């Protein structure tokens, strides 16, 4: 199993949901991710083991005159090099690669106007425009959240578990095991981290009050996260995950119905946050669209020939609860339920495994080998 992919997986199972990460104190000390690298073949590291190994080496006289020195070549990136990378280095390097040129730009005239743009280099990818919303709009959103929160009994177990784990729910659609699919697991962790970082920037721009801060009709059954309600990080992560998983497992254009299964999982994860009382419906819808467009950019880096989706403009005022599709909502539906059947990215066909030219694409090929 890959060293980098097997670095203390058991301690990382609770890190799959990045949107509620207030418990990520001391992130600079990530020794837990690399504990396995410090372990010996048969047990963990300790002074006793080190001393015993030293004594054994002296007694058995391992010394040899043979030296296999480095040959002076540099910069070789192949699957062997990827497999040997320390997990902290792997995650840092691949995140830097994926996030390069992906930026969130807030429109300011001179203060924030309620419009952000996801850009890839100079290209505008997605605009989220909440500038025309008002108190009446958000009051309607609050009322719907209050009504939904009364019907959450059958969702309670999911609500609680999905605070820290959404990956397991996608595992109910596809057979994915950290032991059997370690590189796929690495890739999915990278997707979640990319979405978290970009969504955190978007949330910081909007800073919308949570339902519990708005009135007394909503009683959350979980702790309300201490960041903007809009857009939903859970929705963004879930729909991005659905997009990438669908492309990995069902890459052909004719397999949209199979890929669509993950979008139903994503929508339920998003809506569970509304029933929990921590999000408005519009949070879920905007997060879903954001997640799809981020997934499209990740897929473009995974599969360079992937068809670029046309730029989108999500104008929040157009998505009234119970509204009807019109020209402005045709691309995104009027709510998450009717957005499920949309697909932003065309994943195309699987690549020739020899075509990898980046760290991310090497991880892609290792993942595809596992999936078969």
VOBA-1610 file (N, C-alpha, C; in pm, whole numbers, padded with zeros to 5 digits, always signed):
BEGIN
Unk+00085-00120+00000Unk+00000+00000+00000Unk+00088+00124+00000Unk+00053+00227-00070Unk+00138+00346-00077Unk+00166+00402+00060Unk+00293+00439+00081Unk+00329+00497+00209Unk+00249+00623+00237Unk+00241+00711+00136Unk+00171+00837+00158Unk+00022+00820+00175Unk-00034+00714+00111Unk-00177+00693+00119Unk-00217+00617+00244Unk-00118+00555+00310Unk-00150+00472+00426Unk-00104+00536+00555Unk-00077+00667+00553Unk-00023+00733+00671Unk-00133+00761+00771Unk-00149+00665+00859Unk-00244+00676+00970Unk-00386+00705+00924Unk-00439+00620+00832Unk-00573+00640+00780Unk-00679+00636+00890Unk-00654+00553+00991Unk-00758+00540+01093Unk-00783+00670+01166Unk-00680+00753+01177Unk-00697+00881+01246Unk-00753+00988+01156Unk-00765+00958+01025Unk-00806+01062+00932Unk-00949+01045+00883Unk-01016+00940+00929Unk-01151+00915+00880Unk-01247+01025+00919Unk-01216+01100+01026Unk-01307+01204+01071Unk-01273+01339+01012Unk-01187+01342+00908Unk-01148+01469+00850Unk-01211+01491+00715Unk-01308+01405+00675Unk-01358+01411+00539Unk-01452+01526+00512Unk-01503+01592+00615Unk-01589+01706+00590Unk-01519+01833+00633Unk-01473+01910+00535Unk-01390+02026+00565Unk-01469+02151+00599Unk-01601+02148+00574Unk-01675+02273+00589Unk-01699+02310+00735Unk-01691+02213+00826Unk-01710+02244+00968Unk-01583+02209+01041Unk-01480+02290+01028Unk-01347+02252+01070Unk-01296+02340+01182Unk-01386+02380+01272Unk-01343+02462+01384Unk-01254+02385+01480Unk-01251+02251+01469Unk-01169+02172+01557Unk-01031+02145+01498Unk-00990+02220+01398Unk-00863+02195+01332Unk-00752+02278+01392Unk-00749+02288+01525Unk-00643+02366+01590Unk-00509+02299+01567Unk-00404+02382+01562Unk-00267+02334+01545Unk-00249+02256+01416Unk-00304+02310+01307Unk-00291+02242+01178Unk-00146+02239+01131Unk-00061+02332+01183Unk+00077+02332+01139Unk+00153+02212+01190Unk+00102+02146+01294Unk+00167+02028+01348Unk+00089+01905+01303Unk+00121+01855+01185Unk+00044+01746+01127Unk+00115+01614+01144Unk+00181+01594+01260Unk+00255+01472+01283Unk+00166+01349+01279Unk+00037+01367+01309Unk-00053+01252+01305Unk-00063+01193+01166Unk-00044+01276+01061Unk-00055+01227+00924Unk+00063+01139+00886Unk+00174+01155+00954Unk+00295+01087+00914Unk+00349+00995+01023Unk+00267+00959+01119Unk+00312+00870+01225Unk+00362+00739+01168Unk+00294+00689+01065Unk+00336+00561+01006Unk+00476+00569+00950Unk+00516+00686+00902Unk+00650+00701+00847Unk+00757+00685+00954Unk+00721+00713+01079Unk+00815+00701+01190Unk+00820+00560+01245Unk+00722+00478+01212Unk+00715+00343+01267Unk+00817+00251+01200Unk+00858+00149+01275Unk+00942+00044+01219Unk+00854-00061+01153Unk+00917-00161+01092Unk+00840-00258+01016Unk+00741-00335+01102Unk+00780-00366+01224Unk+00695-00450+01307Unk+00626-00379+01422Unk+00666-00255+01452Unk+00605-00183+01564Unk+00640-00035+01556Unk+00582+00041+01651Unk+00606+00184+01653Unk+00747+00218+01697Unk+00780+00344+01684Unk+00913+00391+01719Unk+00926+00411+01870Unk+01044+00376+01924Unk+01072+00400+02066Unk+01223+00395+02086Unk+01268+00447+02197Unk+01411+00442+02230Unk+01457+00297+02243Unk+01371+00214+02303Unk+01407+00073+02321Unk+01431+00004+02188Unk+01341+00025+02090Unk+01357-00037+01959Unk+01483+00016+01892Unk+01507+00147+01897Unk+01625+00205+01834Unk+01752+00146+01893Unk+01756+00132+02025Unk+01874+00077+02090Unk+01895-00069+02052Unk+01785-00147+02047Unk+01795-00288+02009Unk+01843-00303+01865Unk+01796-00218+01775Unk+01840-00224+01636Unk+01987-00189+01623Unk+02030-00090+01702Unk+02173-00054+01699Unk+02259-00171+01745Unk+02219-00233+01854Unk+02296-00346+01907Unk+02300-00461+01806Unk+02186-00488+01742Unk+02182-00596+01643Unk+02272-00566+01525Unk+02272-00442+01479Unk+02356-00404+01366Unk+02504-00422+01398Unk+02543-00384+01518Unk+02683-00399+01559Unk+02720-00547+01567Unk+02630-00626+01627Unk+02659-00768+01646Unk+02666-00843+01513Unk+02583-00809+01419Unk+02577-00879+01291Unk+02671-00820+01187Unk+02732-00705+01219Unk+02830-00641+01132Unk+02774-00620+00991Unk+02673-00528+00982Unk+02611-00499+00854Unk+02700-00420+00757Unk+02813-00373+00804Unk+02896-00282+00726Unk+02933-00341+00591Unk+02933-00258+00488Unk+02968-00300+00352Unk+03038-00186+00282Unk+03129-00220+00192Unk+03200-00117+00116Unk+03118-00067-00002Unk+03007-00133-00035Unk+02926-00093-00151Unk+02846+00033-00119Unk+02855+00131-00208Unk+02781+00256-00194Unk+02707+00282-00325Unk+02575+00297-00317Unk+02494+00326-00435Unk+02454+00474-00429Unk+02546+00561-00469Unk+02526+00706-00457Unk+02427+00758-00561Unk+02369+00874-00532Unk+02279+00938-00628Unk+02354+00967-00757Unk+02288+00946-00871Unk+02355+00957-01000Unk+02364+01098-01054Unk+02312+01196-00980Unk+02322+01334-01024Unk+02205+01384-01105Unk+02105+01296-01133Unk+01986+01341-01206Unk+01886+01400-01108Unk+01804+01494-01158Unk+01711+01564-01071Unk+01574+01576-01137Unk+01473+01593-01052Unk+01341+01633-01100Unk+01260+01526-01168Unk+01291+01398-01147Unk+01216+01293-01213Unk+01084+01271-01141Unk+00973+01290-01210Unk+00841+01270-01152Unk+00775+01152-01221Unk+00767+01041-01151Unk+00698+00924-01203Unk+00619+00861-01089Unk+00551+00752-01117Unk+00467+00692-01015Unk+00548+00642-00896Unk+00668+00595-00921Unk+00752+00552-00809Unk+00781+00668-00716Unk+00816+00783-00775Unk+00845+00901-00692Unk+00721+00946-00616Unk+00604+00937-00679Unk+00480+00977-00613Unk+00450+00883-00496Unk+00469+00753-00517Unk+00442+00656-00412Unk+00531+00677-00290Unk+00652+00726-00312Unk+00748+00740-00202Unk+00736+00872-00128Unk+00654+00963-00179Unk+00645+01096-00117Unk+00585+01088+00024Unk+00648+01157+00116Unk+00591+01179+00248Unk+00454+01245+00232Unk+00356+01204+00312Unk+00219+01249+00289Unk+00203+01399+00303Unk+00273+01461+00397Unk+00263+01607+00411Unk+00314+01677+00287Unk+00425+01627+00232Unk+00480+01686+00110Unk+00385+01662-00007Unk+00331+01541-00015Unk+00239+01508-00123Unk+00120+01603-00123Unk+00055+01619-00009Unk-00064+01703-00001Unk-00030+01849-00031Unk+00081+01896+00021Unk+00119+02036-00005Unk+00141+02058-00154Unk+00216+01970-00218Unk+00252+01989-00358Unk+00131+01979-00450Unk+00044+01880-00423Unk-00069+01862-00514Unk-00174+01971-00492Unk-00192+02018-00368Unk-00284+02129-00345Unk-00235+02255-00414Unk-00107+02279-00408Unk-00048+02396-00476Unk-00074+02385-00626Unk-00060+02264-00679Unk-00081+02243-00823Unk-00227+02267-00862Unk-00319+02210-00783Unk-00461+02222-00818Unk-00511+02364-00802Unk-00466+02432-00697Unk-00517+02566-00667Unk-00451+02676-00749Unk-00345+02640-00820Unk-00277+02743-00900Unk-00375+02806-00999Unk-00384+02935-00997Unk-00470+03016-01085Unk-00618+03016-01045Unk-00659+02931-00948Unk-00798+02935-00901Unk-00809+03041-00792Unk-00889+03143-00817Unk-00901+03253-00722Unk-01048+03293-00704Unk-01076+03353-00591Unk-01206+03412-00564Unk-01188+03563-00561Unk-01261+03632-00647Unk-01250+03778-00656Unk-01383+03840-00613Unk-01376+03927-00513Unk-01496+03996-00464Unk-01507+04133-00528Unk-01627+04168-00576Unk-01649+04299-00637Unk-01667+04404-00528Unk-01584+04507-00531Unk-01588+04611-00429Unk-01597+04748-00495Unk-01698+04829-00454Unk-01717+04963-00513Unk-01764+05066-00411Unk-01690+05110-00316Unk-01559+05061-00271Unk-01571+04945-00175Unk-01694+04918-00122Unk-01711+04804-00032Unk-01773+04688-00108Unk-01775+04570-00046Unk-01827+04450-00110Unk-01972+04469-00152Unk-02002+04433-00277Unk-02135+04457-00333Unk-02225+04334-00333Unk-02174+04220-00285Unk-02254+04098-00286Unk-02231+04013-00408Unk-02122+04036-00480Unk-02091+03959-00601Unk-01948+03905-00591Unk-01934+03771-00607Unk-01799+03712-00614Unk-01785+03637-00746Unk-01661+03622-00790Unk-01634+03550-00914Unk-01525+03447-00889Unk-01553+03323-00928Unk-01451+03219-00928Unk-01378+03229-01061Unk-01246+03246-01055Unk-01167+03263-01177Unk-01063+03152-01186Unk-01031+03114-01308Unk-00920+03024-01335Unk-00826+03099-01427Unk-00721+03155-01367Unk-00637+03247-01441Unk-00716+03372-01474Unk-00718+03410-01601Unk-00792+03530-01641Unk-00938+03500-01673Unk-00973+03372-01680Unk-01108+03334-01722Unk-01206+03337-01605Unk-01322+03399-01626Unk-01430+03395-01528Unk-01502+03262-01541Unk-01514+03190-01429Unk-01576+03057-01430Unk-01719+03064-01378Unk-01738+03126-01264Unk-01870+03134-01203Unk-01885+03264-01126Unk-01998+03330-01146Unk-02032+03449-01067Unk-02148+03412-00975Unk-02134+03445-00848Unk-02245+03431-00753Unk-02285+03572-00710Unk-02407+03607-00742Unk-02454+03745-00722Unk-02571+03746-00624Unk-02545+03796-00504Unk-02651+03809-00403Unk-02686+03955-00379Unk-02646+04042-00470Unk-02658+04186-00447Unk-02802+04234-00438Unk-02895+04165-00507Unk-03034+04213-00511Unk-03121+04153-00402Unk-03064+04074-00312Unk-03146+04017-00204Unk-03171+04123-00097Unk-03278+04101-00020Unk-03312+04197+00085Unk-03365+04122+00206Unk-03412+04195+00305Unk-03458+04134+00429Unk-03577+04041+00405Unk-03665+04079+00313Unk-03780+03995+00282Unk-03737+03861+00226Unk-03640+03862+00136Unk-03589+03739+00077Unk-03537+03645+00185Unk-03452+03697+00273Unk-03390+03612+00375Unk-03492+03569+00480Unk-03595+03650+00504Unk-03701+03611+00597Unk-03778+03490+00543Unk-03803+03487+00411Unk-03869+03371+00351Unk-03781+03247+00363Unk-03652+03264+00343Unk-03560+03152+00358Unk-03564+03099+00502Unk-03570+03190+00596Unk-03575+03151+00736Unk-03703+03072+00767Unk-03815+03117+00714Unk-03942+03049+00739Unk-03939+02906+00686Unk-03880+02886+00568Unk-03872+02752+00512Unk-03781+02664+00599Unk-03670+02719+00643Unk-03580+02644+00731Unk-03652+02604+00860Unk-03730+02695+00916Unk-03805+02665+01039Unk-03904+02552+01016Unk-03972+02552+00901Unk-04068+02445+00873Unk-03997+02312+00855Unk-03887+02313+00782Unk-03816+02188+00757Unk-03757+02130+00885Unk-03718+02215+00977Unk-03654+02165+01099Unk-03750+02084+01185Unk-03880+02091+01157Unk-03978+02013+01233Unk-03986+01868+01184Unk-03928+01840+01070Unk-03941+01708+01008Unk-03805+01641+00990Unk-03725+01644+01093Unk-03589+01595+01079Unk-03562+01465+01154Unk-03663+01408+01218Unk-03640+01291+01302Unk-03573+01178+01226Unk-03619+01151+01103Unk-03563+01039+01028Unk-03427+01071+00966Unk-03380+01193+00982Unk-03250+01234+00929Unk-03146+01256+01039Unk-03184+01239+01164Unk-03099+01283+01274Unk-02963+01212+01274Unk-02962+01081+01253Unk-02835+01009+01253Unk-02743+01061+01143Unk-02800+01084+01023Unk-02720+01139+00913Unk-02667+01277+00947Unk-02753+01360+01002Unk-02714+01497+01037Unk-02593+01498+01128Unk-02597+01414+01230Unk-02489+01411+01329Unk-02360+01357+01265Unk-02370+01248+01193Unk-02250+01187+01134Unk-02189+01276+01027Unk-02272+01344+00950Unk-02221+01425+00840Unk-02155+01555+00886Unk-02158+01582+01015Unk-02079+01695+01063Unk-01931+01674+01032Unk-01886+01550+01037Unk-01744+01522+01021Unk-01714+01417+00916Unk-01815+01361+00851Unk-01789+01255+00753Unk-01897+01254+00647Unk-01858+01292+00525Unk-01949+01275+00412Unk-01901+01164+00318Unk-01773+01128+00328Unk-01720+01027+00237Unk-01791+00893+00251Unk-01822+00855+00373Unk-01885+00725+00394Unk-02017+00713+00320Unk-02087+00824+00303Unk-02217+00819+00237Unk-02203+00800+00087Unk-02093+00850+00031Unk-02067+00821-00110Unk-02020+00677-00126Unk-01960+00622-00020Unk-01921+00481-00022Unk-02039+00387-00028Unk-02160+00438-00003Unk-02280+00355-00016Unk-02323+00343-00162Unk-02269+00429-00249Unk-02298+00423-00393Unk-02189+00348-00467Unk-02064+00378-00435Unk-01950+00312-00496Unk-01874+00237-00387Unk-01820+00123-00422Unk-01738+00050-00325Unk-01601+00116-00319Unk-01577+00191-00213Unk-01449+00259-00193Unk-01401+00225-00052Unk-01282+00171-00044Unk-01223+00136+00085Unk-01085+00201+00097Unk-01053+00264+00211Unk-00919+00321+00226Unk-00808+00218+00211Unk-00839+00092+00243Unk-00738-00013+00230Unk-00722-00059+00085Unk-00833-00072+00013Unk-00829-00122-00124Unk-00810-00010-00225Unk-00857+00110-00192Unk-00847+00224-00283Unk-00773+00341-00215Unk-00650+00319-00169Unk-00581+00425-00094Unk-00556+00552-00175Unk-00526+00536-00304Unk-00497+00656-00385Unk-00625+00729-00424Unk-00733+00655-00441Unk-00862+00719-00463Unk-00899+00800-00339Unk-00871+00744-00223Unk-00898+00814-00097Unk-00814+00942-00089Unk-00687+00934-00129Unk-00601+01052-00133Unk-00662+01158-00225Unk-00705+01117-00343Unk-00762+01210-00439Unk-00887+01278-00384Unk-00974+01202-00318Unk-01095+01259-00262Unk-01065+01356-00149Unk-00964+01326-00068Unk-00922+01418+00038Unk-00873+01550-00023Unk-00803+01539-00135Unk-00754+01660-00203Unk-00871+01743-00255Unk-00970+01677-00313Unk-01090+01748-00361Unk-01154+01824-00245Unk-01172+01757-00132Unk-01236+01821-00017Unk-01156+01941+00031Unk-01024+01928+00032Unk-00941+02039+00080Unk-00948+02158-00015Unk-00946+02132-00145Unk-00956+02240-00244Unk-01089+02314-00227Unk-01198+02237-00216Unk-01330+02300-00201Unk-01336+02378-00070Unk-01284+02321+00036Unk-01285+02393+00164Unk-01216+02529+00152Unk-01098+02531+00093Unk-01020+02656+00088Unk-01093+02763+00004Unk-01148+02723-00109Unk-01216+02820-00194Unk-01348+02865-00130Unk-01423+02770-00072Unk-01550+02804-00011Unk-01531+02894+00110Unk-01424+02871+00185Unk-01396+02956+00301Unk-01378+03102+00258Unk-01316+03123+00143Unk-01300+03260+00093Unk-01435+03321+00055Unk-01520+03240-00008Unk-01651+03291-00048Unk-01734+03325+00076Unk-01735+03237+00173Unk-01809+03261+00297Unk-01762+03391+00364Unk-01631+03411+00367Unk-01578+03530+00433Unk-01627+03658+00365Unk-01653+03650+00235Unk-01704+03768+00163Unk-01849+03798+00202Unk-01934+03695+00210Unk-02077+03719+00230Unk-02115+03738+00376Unk-02061+03658+00465Unk-02090+03671+00609Unk-02239+03683+00638Unk-02317+03588+00590Unk-02462+03586+00614Unk-02491+03521+00749Unk-02584+03581+00825Unk-02620+03527+00956Unk-02682+03389+00943Unk-02652+03303+01039Unk-02712+03170+01044Unk-02856+03178+01093Unk-02937+03075+01064Unk-03076+03076+01110Unk-03090+03099+01261Unk-03003+03039+01341Unk-03015+03054+01486Unk-02990+03197+01531Unk-02920+03274+01448Unk-02894+03414+01480Unk-03008+03504+01434Unk-03102+03448+01360Unk-03210+03526+01300Unk-03336+03530+01385Unk-03370+03418+01447Unk-03493+03413+01525Unk-03497+03291+01614Unk-03613+03272+01681Unk-03626+03164+01778Unk-03709+03047+01728Unk-03747+03048+01600Unk-03828+02939+01547Unk-03744+02820+01504Unk-03615+02839+01490Unk-03524+02733+01446Unk-03438+02691+01565Unk-03443+02562+01597Unk-03362+02508+01706Unk-03267+02404+01645Unk-03143+02441+01619Unk-03048+02346+01559Unk-03025+02226+01650Unk-03013+02109+01590Unk-02985+01987+01667Unk-02836+01957+01673Unk-02756+02038+01605Unk-02611+02029+01613Unk-02557+02170+01637Unk-02432+02178+01675Unk-02373+02309+01698Unk-02363+02387+01567Unk-02408+02510+01568Unk-02400+02595+01449Unk-02257+02639+01426Unk-02201+02615+01308Unk-02062+02655+01281Unk-02045+02807+01287Unk-01926+02848+01321Unk-01897+02991+01340Unk-01842+03053+01212Unk-01919+03044+01105Unk-01884+03114+00982Unk-02011+03132+00900Unk-02000+03200+00789Unk-02117+03241+00711Unk-02207+03125+00672Unk-02337+03149+00679Unk-02434+03049+00636Unk-02428+03030+00485Unk-02407+03137+00411Unk-02410+03136+00265Unk-02270+03146+00208Unk-02236+03059+00112Unk-02306+02940+00069Unk-02272+02821+00158Unk-02341+02710+00140Unk-02317+02592+00223Unk-02189+02520+00181Unk-02097+02506+00278Unk-01976+02430+00250Unk-02004+02282+00231Unk-02099+02228+00308Unk-02135+02088+00291Unk-02186+02062+00149Unk-02271+02151+00099Unk-02324+02134-00036Unk-02213+02143-00139Unk-02123+02240-00124Unk-02012+02255-00219Unk-01924+02131-00220Unk-01891+02081-00102Unk-01806+01963-00094Unk-01876+01840-00151Unk-02003+01825-00118Unk-02077+01707-00162Unk-02093+01703-00314Unk-02127+01817-00375Unk-02146+01818-00520Unk-02013+01809-00593Unk-01908+01867-00538Unk-01775+01850-00599Unk-01732+01704-00592Unk-01758+01641-00478Unk-01726+01500-00462Unk-01805+01416-00563Unk-01934+01447-00579Unk-02017+01374-00673Unk-01961+01386-00815Unk-01917+01505-00852Unk-01864+01527-00987Unk-01738+01448-01014Unk-01646+01449-00919Unk-01518+01380-00939Unk-01538+01228-00933Unk-01617+01180-00836Unk-01642+01037-00827Unk-01714+00985-00952Unk-01811+01060-01000Unk-01882+01019-01119Unk-01790+01006-01238Unk-01696+01099-01252Unk-01603+01095-01365Unk-01506+00977-01352Unk-01468+00942-01229Unk-01375+00831-01209Unk-01442+00696-01234Unk-01564+00680-01185Unk-01630+00550-01193Unk-01715+00533-01318Unk-01773+00641-01369Unk-01859+00634-01487Unk-01821+00747-01582Unk-01709+00732-01654Unk-01655+00845-01730Unk-01722+00872-01863Unk-01791+00775-01918Unk-01844+00794-02054Unk-01966+00886-02052Unk-01982+00962-02159Unk-02093+01056-02168Unk-02229+00988-02155Unk-02236+00861-02195Unk-02363+00789-02192Unk-02401+00741-02053Unk-02315+00763-01955Unk-02337+00709-01822Unk-02384+00813-01722Unk-02449+00917-01771Unk-02493+01022-01679Unk-02590+00969-01574Unk-02676+00875-01610Unk-02773+00823-01514Unk-02702+00756-01396Unk-02590+00686-01424Unk-02514+00625-01317Unk-02444+00732-01233Unk-02385+00830-01301Unk-02318+00938-01227Unk-02418+01015-01142Unk-02542+01018-01189Unk-02644+01097-01120Unk-02673+01045-00979Unk-02643+00917-00954Unk-02666+00862-00821Unk-02591+00942-00715Unk-02469+00981-00748Unk-02391+01057-00650Unk-02450+01195-00625Unk-02518+01250-00724Unk-02578+01382-00707Unk-02698+01376-00612Unk-02768+01263-00612Unk-02876+01247-00514Unk-02820+01237-00373Unk-02708+01167-00358Unk-02642+01162-00228Unk-02600+01303-00186Unk-02541+01376-00280Unk-02494+01512-00250Unk-02610+01602-00208Unk-02722+01592-00279Unk-02837+01677-00247Unk-02891+01646-00108Unk-02895+01518-00072Unk-02946+01483+00061Unk-02852+01534+00170Unk-02722+01524+00146Unk-02625+01578+00243Unk-02649+01728+00261Unk-02667+01798+00150Unk-02691+01943+00156Unk-02819+01974+00231Unk-02926+01905+00197Unk-03055+01934+00260Unk-03058+01895+00408Unk-02980+01794+00445Unk-02974+01758+00587Unk-02929+01876+00673Unk-02847+01962+00617Unk-02802+02079+00692Unk-02916+02179+00711Unk-03008+02183+00617Unk-03127+02268+00634Unk-03216+02210+00743Unk-03241+02080+00737Unk-03324+02015+00839Unk-03259+02025+00977Unk-03127+02027+00981Unk-03056+02042+01108Unk-03076+02180+01168Unk-03113+02277+01084Unk-03136+02413+01132Unk-03015+02504+01123Unk-02914+02465+01042Unk-02794+02548+01034Unk-02776+02615+00898Unk-02866+02586+00802Unk-02854+02646+00669Unk-02991+02679+00612Unk-02993+02779+00524Unk-03111+02813+00445Unk-03108+02732+00315Unk-03224+02712+00251Unk-03224+02640+00122Unk-03134+02705+00017Unk-03131+02838+00013Unk-03048+02904-00088Unk-02900+02879-00064Unk-02861+02855+00061Unk-02722+02820+00091Unk-02684+02690+00020Unk-02776+02593+00029Unk-02751+02462-00033Unk-02741+02474-00185Unk-02833+02552-00242Unk-02836+02566-00388Unk-02709+02634-00439Unk-02672+02744-00376Unk-02550+02814-00418Unk-02426+02728-00396Unk-02422+02656-00282Unk-02308+02569-00255Unk-02297+02457-00358Unk-02411+02402-00398Unk-02411+02295-00498Unk-02353+02345-00631Unk-02396+02463-00673Unk-02345+02520-00798Unk-02196+02548-00787Unk-02154+02606-00674Unk-02012+02634-00654Unk-01932+02504-00657Unk-01982+02400-00589Unk-01911+02272-00588Unk-01898+02212-00726Unk-02003+02224-00807Unk-01997+02171-00943Unk-01891+02243-01027Unk-01886+02373-01015Unk-01790+02448-01097Unk-01646+02425-01049Unk-01627+02408-00919Unk-01494+02373-00869Unk-01456+02233-00919Unk-01551+02140-00914Unk-01525+02005-00965Unk-01485+02009-01112Unk-01551+02096-01189Unk-01519+02107-01331Unk-01375+02149-01353Unk-01325+02239-01267Unk-01186+02283-01281Unk-01090+02174-01237Unk-01128+02098-01134Unk-01043+01986-01091Unk-01038+01880-01201Unk-01154+01851-01262Unk-01158+01753-01370Unk-01075+01799-01489Unk-01073+01928-01513Unk-00991+01980-01623Unk-00843+01955-01597Unk-00803+01957-01471Unk-00664+01929-01436Unk-00637+01778-01434Unk-00738+01700-01401Unk-00723+01554-01403Unk-00723+01501-01545Unk-00818+01548-01625Unk-00837+01503-01763Unk-00833+01627-01852Unk-00716+01663-01903Unk-00701+01792-01972Unk-00794+01814-02090Unk-00844+01706-02151Unk-00930+01723-02268Unk-01076+01743-02229Unk-01107+01744-02099Unk-01244+01763-02054Unk-01303+01891-02112Unk-01427+01883-02156Unk-01493+01999-02214Unk-01513+02106-02107Unk-01471+02228-02136Unk-01491+02338-02043Unk-01638+02378-02039Unk-01699+02383-01920Unk-01836+02434-01914Unk-01837+02584-01940Unk-01945+02631-01996Unk-01956+02776-02016Unk-01967+02845-01881Unk-01919+02967-01874Unk-01922+03041-01748Unk-02066+03055-01699Unk-02083+03051-01568Unk-02215+03060-01510Unk-02233+03186-01428Unk-02356+03231-01416Unk-02390+03345-01330Unk-02511+03306-01247Unk-02489+03286-01118Unk-02593+03243-01025Unk-02643+03367-00951Unk-02759+03417-00992Unk-02816+03536-00930Unk-02918+03492-00825Unk-02884+03513-00700Unk-02960+03457-00588Unk-03107+03499-00592Unk-03134+03621-00633Unk-03271+03672-00630Unk-03365+03591-00719Unk-03310+03519-00819Unk-03394+03443-00912Unk-03445+03312-00853Unk-03392+03274-00737Unk-03423+03141-00686Unk-03512+03148-00563Unk-03633+03192-00585Unk-03733+03199-00479Unk-03785+03059-00449Unk-03812+03033-00322Unk-03869+02904-00283Unk-04002+02883-00356Unk-04016+02766-00419Unk-04140+02737-00490Unk-04151+02806-00625Unk-04042+02871-00668Unk-04045+02941-00795Unk-04049+02846-00914Unk-04070+02901-01030Unk-04077+02823-01152Unk-03956+02854-01241Unk-03907+02753-01314Unk-03793+02778-01402Unk-03824+02886-01506Unk-03727+02968-01532Unk-03738+03068-01637Unk-03602+03078-01706Unk-03588+03175-01791Unk-03464+03185-01867Unk-03342+03198-01777Unk-03354+03270-01667Unk-03239+03294-01580Unk-03205+03174-01493Unk-03303+03084-01473Unk-03278+02968-01386Unk-03266+02837-01464Unk-03272+02845-01595Unk-03273+02722-01675Unk-03150+02635-01648Unk-03035+02698-01630Unk-02912+02622-01613Unk-02901+02558-01477Unk-02963+02619-01376Unk-02942+02576-01239Unk-03068+02525-01170Unk-03182+02519-01239Unk-03305+02482-01171Unk-03343+02591-01071Unk-03450+02571-00997Unk-03491+02673-00901Unk-03462+02631-00757Unk-03416+02507-00738Unk-03377+02461-00606Unk-03286+02341-00623Unk-03232+02290-00513Unk-03137+02180-00521Unk-03201+02057-00583Unk-03328+02028-00548Unk-03394+01910-00603Unk-03397+01912-00755Unk-03425+02028-00814Unk-03435+02036-00959Unk-03301+02070-01024Unk-03199+02088-00940Unk-03064+02109-00993Unk-02990+01977-01010Unk-03035+01872-00943Unk-02965+01743-00945Unk-02945+01693-01088Unk-03044+01713-01173Unk-03038+01657-01309Unk-02956+01742-01404Unk-02897+01849-01355Unk-02806+01928-01437Unk-02667+01869-01423Unk-02582+01889-01521Unk-02443+01845-01510Unk-02355+01952-01572Unk-02264+02006-01492Unk-02182+02118-01537Unk-02064+02070-01621Unk-01996+01964-01576Unk-01874+01920-01644Unk-01898+01795-01726Unk-01834+01788-01842Unk-01836+01668-01926Unk-01704+01595-01903Unk-01706+01481-01831Unk-01580+01416-01798Unk-01510+01348-01914Unk-01579+01329-02026Unk-01514+01266-02141Unk-01480+01120-02115Unk-01369+01073-02172Unk-01329+00933-02158Unk-01202+00923-02075Unk-01177+00804-02022Unk-01058+00786-01942Unk-00932+00803-02027Unk-00828+00857-01969Unk-00706+00886-02046Unk-00617+00763-02059Unk-00522+00771-02149Unk-00415+00673-02158Unk-00330+00690-02032Unk-00309+00581-01954Unk-00233+00595-01829Unk-00093+00651-01847Unk-00039+00645-01969Unk+00096+00696-01989Unk+00097+00847-02008Unk-00021+00910-02010Unk-00029+01051-02045Unk-00006+01145-01926Unk+00017+01091-01806Unk+00031+01177-01688Unk+00149+01271-01704Unk+00125+01399-01678Unk+00231+01498-01688Unk+00238+01587-01565Unk+00164+01551-01460Unk+00165+01630-01337Unk+00146+01537-01219Unk+00173+01588-01100Unk+00155+01508-00979Unk+00011+01463-00965Unk-00083+01554-00989Unk-00224+01520-00978Unk-00262+01409-01076Unk-00210+01415-01197Unk-00244+01313-01297Unk-00181+01178-01264Unk-00067+01178-01198Unk-00011+01051-01150Unk-00102+00991-01045Unk-00154+01072-00955Unk-00248+01023-00854Unk-00375+00973-00923Unk-00420+01045-01026Unk-00535+01000-01106Unk-00513+00860-01158Unk-00396+00834-01217Unk-00371+00704-01276Unk-00361+00594-01171Unk-00303+00626-01057Unk-00298+00530-00947Unk-00438+00498-00898Unk-00525+00600-00895Unk-00663+00579-00856Unk-00737+00492-00957Unk-00718+00521-01086Unk-00786+00444-01190Unk-00741+00298-01192Unk-00615+00272-01156Unk-00567+00134-01145Unk-00644+00061-01037Unk-00671+00129-00927Unk-00746+00067-00817Unk-00891+00041-00857Unk-00950+00137-00928Unk-01090+00124-00967Unk-01111+00019-01073Unk-01012+00008-01164Unk-01018-00094-01267Unk-01104-00054-01386
//
